[in-house]
Amino acid sequence: MALTLTGFSHVNLSDAGGVLVEIYGTFVINHRYRARIGNTLMSIDPAFHSGIPGRGGILYPFTTGILRAYSPYMRPSAGAGIPYSVVVTDLETAEQDLLLEVANVWPRLYADSTYSLRKVLPLHYLTGARDIGLEKA
């Protein structure tokens, strides 16, 4: 069965990573896969993570139509005009397929409510910056 990708669950991702994503397509149960996201379409692009200790970037299909993974730490894309592509490789057969320009990566944002809560908690809780101006660049 040929590896064919049909969709990606998130249009916008945080650069901090850790977002559960689903890659849609045709997958073989018990085959190992590796998925990458980036704009070079080469092995230097960051790899998705399985979220399972000891497994790292090796992904196994959730179903024959869904491959689940967690997004890696990435640099923000250069704007809405240049979204990132996703490349999936079947490690058993060396087949590859890609989804061109399916996701934008944005800098992580904090809601105002986060800072409001941090301001009222005691300092020894070490909750982080209490104002957006105090965030490290």
C-alpha positions as CSV (number, residue, x, y, z in Angstrom):
1,M,0.0,0.0,0.0
2,A,1.4,3.4,-1.0
3,L,1.9,6.1,1.6
4,T,-0.5,8.9,0.8
5,L,-1.1,12.0,2.9
6,T,-4.4,13.8,2.7
7,G,-4.5,16.4,5.5
8,F,-3.1,18.0,8.7
9,S,-5.1,18.8,11.8
10,H,-3.6,22.2,12.7
11,V,-3.2,25.3,10.5
12,N,-1.5,27.2,13.3
13,L,1.1,25.8,15.7
14,S,3.0,27.4,18.6
15,D,6.8,27.6,18.3
16,A,7.0,26.1,21.8
17,G,6.0,22.7,20.5
18,G,4.1,20.0,22.4
19,V,0.9,20.4,20.4
20,L,-0.9,17.1,19.6
21,V,-1.4,16.9,15.8
22,E,-3.0,14.4,13.5
23,I,-1.6,13.7,10.1
24,Y,-4.3,12.1,7.8
25,G,-3.6,9.7,5.0
26,T,-3.1,6.0,4.4
27,F,-0.9,4.2,6.9
28,V,0.0,0.6,7.6
29,I,-0.6,-0.5,11.2
30,N,2.7,-1.7,12.9
31,H,4.9,0.2,10.4
32,R,7.2,2.8,11.8
33,Y,7.0,6.3,10.5
34,R,9.0,9.5,10.9
35,A,7.4,12.9,10.3
36,R,9.1,16.3,9.9
37,I,7.9,19.8,9.6
38,G,9.8,22.8,8.1
39,N,10.5,24.7,5.0
40,T,13.5,22.9,3.6
41,L,12.0,19.5,3.0
42,M,15.3,18.0,4.2
43,S,16.4,16.0,7.2
44,I,17.4,19.2,9.0
45,D,13.8,20.1,9.6
46,P,12.6,19.3,13.1
47,A,10.9,15.9,13.7
48,F,7.6,15.3,15.3
49,H,7.7,13.4,18.6
50,S,5.8,10.3,19.6
51,G,5.3,11.5,23.2
52,I,6.2,8.0,24.4
53,P,9.4,7.7,26.5
54,G,12.2,5.8,24.7
55,R,10.5,6.1,21.3
56,G,11.5,9.6,20.3
57,G,10.7,10.4,16.8
58,I,9.4,7.0,15.8
59,L,5.7,7.2,15.2
60,Y,3.1,4.4,14.9
61,P,-0.3,5.0,13.3
62,F,-3.3,5.5,15.6
63,T,-5.5,4.0,12.9
64,T,-5.0,3.2,9.2
65,G,-6.0,6.8,8.5
66,I,-4.4,8.8,11.3
67,L,-0.8,9.3,12.5
68,R,-0.7,11.1,15.8
69,A,2.4,13.1,17.0
70,Y,3.5,16.0,19.1
71,S,4.9,19.1,17.4
72,P,8.6,19.9,18.1
73,Y,10.1,23.2,19.2
74,M,10.4,25.4,16.0
75,R,11.3,28.8,14.9
76,P,8.3,30.9,13.8
77,S,7.6,30.9,10.1
78,A,8.3,34.1,8.1
79,G,4.6,35.0,8.1
80,A,1.4,33.8,6.7
81,G,2.8,33.8,3.2
82,I,5.3,31.1,3.9
83,P,3.8,28.2,5.8
84,Y,5.7,25.0,6.7
85,S,5.4,21.7,5.0
86,V,5.1,18.2,6.5
87,V,7.0,15.2,5.2
88,V,6.2,11.7,6.4
89,T,8.5,8.7,5.8
90,D,7.6,5.0,6.1
91,L,10.7,3.6,7.7
92,E,9.8,0.0,6.6
93,T,9.5,0.8,2.9
94,A,11.3,4.1,2.6
95,E,8.3,5.7,0.9
96,Q,7.8,9.4,1.4
97,D,4.9,11.8,0.9
98,L,4.5,15.4,1.8
99,L,1.8,18.0,2.4
100,L,3.0,21.3,1.0
101,E,2.6,24.5,3.1
102,V,0.0,23.3,5.6
103,A,0.9,25.0,8.9
104,N,2.1,28.3,10.1
105,V,4.2,28.5,13.2
106,W,3.6,31.5,15.5
107,P,5.5,32.7,18.6
108,R,3.7,31.5,21.7
109,L,1.3,34.0,23.2
110,Y,0.1,34.5,26.8
111,A,-3.4,35.5,27.6
112,D,-4.0,38.6,29.8
113,S,-5.6,36.2,32.3
114,T,-2.3,34.4,32.8
115,Y,-0.6,37.6,33.9
116,S,-3.5,38.6,36.1
117,L,-3.3,35.3,37.9
118,R,0.5,35.6,38.3
119,K,0.2,39.0,39.9
120,V,-1.9,37.8,42.8
121,L,0.0,34.6,43.6
122,P,2.8,34.8,46.2
123,L,6.3,35.4,44.8
124,H,7.7,32.1,46.2
125,Y,5.4,30.2,43.7
126,L,7.8,31.2,40.9
127,T,5.1,31.4,38.3
128,G,7.1,33.4,35.9
129,A,6.9,37.0,34.6
130,R,4.1,39.0,36.1
131,D,3.8,41.3,33.1
132,I,4.5,40.9,29.4
133,G,7.2,43.5,29.6
134,L,9.1,41.3,32.0
135,E,9.3,38.3,29.6
136,K,12.7,37.4,28.4
137,A,13.1,38.0,24.7
